[in-house]
Amino acid sequence: IQNNNIAEIQITPYNFRLQFGLTPHSWQLATGLLQSVIHFTTQKNNSIRVPGVFLQKSPGQGLKLAVYISIQVGPPALTIYFSSPELELDRMYCFEITANNNHYELFMDGDKVAESDSKNQRTHFEKVKIYAGDPWYTAADATIS
């Protein structure tokens, strides 16, 4: 469901852990490179992602989970990005995204599949809206649990 605002957080912590199950069912052609799964944001646009979680399919590549984490609004704006290995349709995956000080990790089914470091401390973000299917991208055809 697109534009599905499910909650709001008053202020984000520096460190967090986000765990969820995801079963991708299909990729909707001609909708761009990203389809929205979960998006935490403070903005009325899609530029702040604390985090933003998407299904992604680039030309010549398979379906992946893409994670964007805004570190600072800016200027200059700083964002961490990483993605999962390729995903199979109609298979459930367990994902965990962690932020611990300036270290960020993505786990898939208990295995670390990506990590990134930033020399900049994450900003606290206030009045963060949580979307399961945001207003700016086509909602992923997937089940979140």
Buried (B, 14 or more C-beta within 10 A) or exposed (E): EBEBEEEEBEEBEEEBEBEBEBBBEEBBEEEEEBBBBBBBBBBEEBBBBBBBBBBBBEEEEEBBBBBBBBBBBEEEEBBBBBBBEEBEEEEEBEBBBBBEEBEBBBBBEEEEBBEBEBEEEBBEBEEBBBBBBBBBBBBBBBEBE
